[in-house]
Amino acid sequence: FVGAVRLNTPFEESDDYSNFLPDSGVSVGSDWMFGAASLYHLDANFTFQVQLGSGFRSTLSPDGNGYDAVGVDALGDIDILPRQAYLIYNFTDPDARIRPFVGAGGGYVIIDNEQPSPEAIAALGPDLDLKVDNTAFFGLTAGIQVDIGDGWGSRVQVNYNHISVNTELTAASLAGGPVTNTVKVRPILLAAGLTYRF
């Protein structure tokens, strides 16, 4: 499978662990990326799928009133690289033209190249540091596979994931200590593309 993947974050909440800067949550941006997946048929109904995304650059934005005094619209940018695996149940046999499916699994999100925004650096000082932890997650998936012919097919798949990401913002100007959050994200990944069966 190769195609386009859209990551949306319609459901998210941010727990704030900073006593000196209350209500200082963080939200995560959405974007498009390229996706590829390899599927191995275990039997007539069960398939094991490994799904990779090319990753994308996401902006961390203030969420809550705690950052009002700081006066920034973006805290920084991060690279998000998702890796996922699912055990999938297909409702029809392998020779069917249309194969709806559901599945469950999980994965790992690699966070890289954390960089505070220029406006956050200007507001909080040049020593501002942004850290976001890698994390594992649980996910559900559903979709449909349609046979086109000669081994080719089209596939539409929706993944619903449950992810908790730890973020930390530190600077000398934050005299009370680092601003630490756990961002709980329920991203929905919509993937659509072509498949080829060997």
Long-range contacts (C-beta under 8 A, 24 or more apart in sequence): 1-35, 1-36, 1-37, 1-38, 1-39, 1-51, 1-155, 1-191, 1-193, 1-194, 1-195, 2-34, 2-35, 2-36, 2-193, 2-194, 3-34, 3-35, 3-155, 3-191, 3-192, 3-193, 3-194, 4-32, 4-33, 4-34, 4-35, 4-191, 4-192, 4-193, 5-32, 5-33, 5-34, 5-35, 5-53, 5-189, 5-190, 5-191, 6-30, 6-31, 6-32, 6-189, 6-190, 6-191, 7-31, 7-32, 7-33, 7-53, 7-56, 7-80, 7-82, 7-187, 7-188, 7-189, 8-187, 8-188, 8-189, 8-190, 9-185, 9-186, 9-187, 9-188, 10-186, 10-188, 11-185, 11-186, 12-183, 12-184, 12-185, 12-186, 13-183, 13-184, 14-63, 14-64, 14-181, 14-182, 14-183, 14-184, 15-181, 15-182, 15-183, 15-184, 16-64, 16-66, 16-179, 16-180, 16-181, 17-180, 17-181, 17-182, 18-66, 18-176, 18-177, 18-178, 18-179, 18-180, 18-181, 19-176, 20-174, 20-175, 20-176, 20-177, 21-66, 21-67, 21-174, 21-176, 21-179, 22-66, 23-64, 23-65, 23-66, 24-62, 24-64, 24-66, 24-67, 24-179, 24-181, 25-62, 25-63, 25-64, 25-66, 25-181, 25-183, 26-60, 26-61, 26-62, 26-63, 26-75, 26-167, 26-181, 26-183, 27-60, 27-61, 27-62, 27-63, 27-183, 28-58, 28-60, 28-165, 28-183, 28-185, 29-58, 29-59, 29-60, 29-61, 30-58, 30-187, 31-56, 31-57, 31-58, 32-56, 35-191, 35-193, 37-191, 39-88, 39-195, 41-94, 44-90, 44-93, 44-94, 45-89, 45-90, 45-91, 45-93, 46-87, 46-88, 46-89, 46-90, 47-87, 47-88, 47-89, 47-90, 47-101, 47-103, 48-85, 48-86, 48-87, 48-88, 49-85, 49-86, 49-87, 49-88, 49-103, 49-105, 50-84, 50-85, 51-83, 51-84, 51-85, 51-86, 51-107, 51-159, 51-191, 52-82, 52-83, 52-84, 53-81, 53-82, 53-83, 53-84, 53-189, 55-79, 55-80, 55-81, 55-82, 55-110, 56-80, 59-117, 60-130, 60-132, 60-167, 66-179, 70-120, 70-123, 70-124, 71-123, 72-117, 72-119, 72-120, 72-123, 73-119, 74-117, 74-119, 74-120, 75-116, 75-117, 75-120, 75-130, 75-169, 76-114, 76-115, 76-116, 76-117, 76-120, 76-130, 77-113, 77-114, 77-115, 77-117, 78-111, 78-112, 78-113, 78-114, 78-115, 78-130, 78-132, 79-111, 79-112, 79-113, 80-109, 80-110, 80-111, 81-109, 81-110, 81-111, 81-112, 82-107, 82-108, 82-109, 82-110, 82-189, 83-107, 83-108, 83-109, 83-110, 84-139, 84-159, 84-161, 86-139, 86-141, 86-159, 88-141, 90-145, 96-147, 97-146, 97-147, 98-144, 98-145, 98-146, 98-147, 99-144, 99-145, 99-146, 99-147, 100-142, 100-143, 100-144, 100-145, 101-141, 101-142, 101-143, 101-144, 101-145, 102-140, 102-141, 102-142, 103-140, 103-141, 103-142, 104-138, 104-139, 104-140, 104-141, 105-138, 105-139, 105-141, 106-136, 106-137, 106-138, 106-139, 107-136, 107-137, 107-139, 107-161, 108-134, 108-135, 108-136, 108-137, 109-134, 109-135, 109-136, 109-137, 109-163, 109-165, 110-134, 111-135, 111-165, 116-169, 124-169, 124-171, 124-173, 124-174, 125-171, 125-172, 125-173, 127-171, 127-172, 128-169, 128-170, 128-171, 129-169, 129-170, 129-171, 130-167, 130-168, 130-169, 131-167, 131-168, 131-170, 132-165, 132-166, 132-167, 132-168, 133-165, 133-166, 133-167, 135-163, 135-164, 135-165, 135-166, 137-161, 137-162, 137-163, 137-164, 138-162, 143-191, 145-195, 151-196, 151-197, 151-198, 152-194, 152-195, 152-196, 152-197, 153-194, 153-195, 153-196, 153-197, 154-192, 154-193, 154-194, 154-195, 155-191, 155-192, 155-193, 155-194, 155-195, 156-190, 156-191, 156-192, 157-190, 157-191, 157-192, 158-188, 158-189, 158-190, 158-191, 159-188, 159-189, 159-191, 160-186, 160-187, 160-188, 161-185, 161-186, 161-187, 161-188, 161-189, 162-186, 163-187
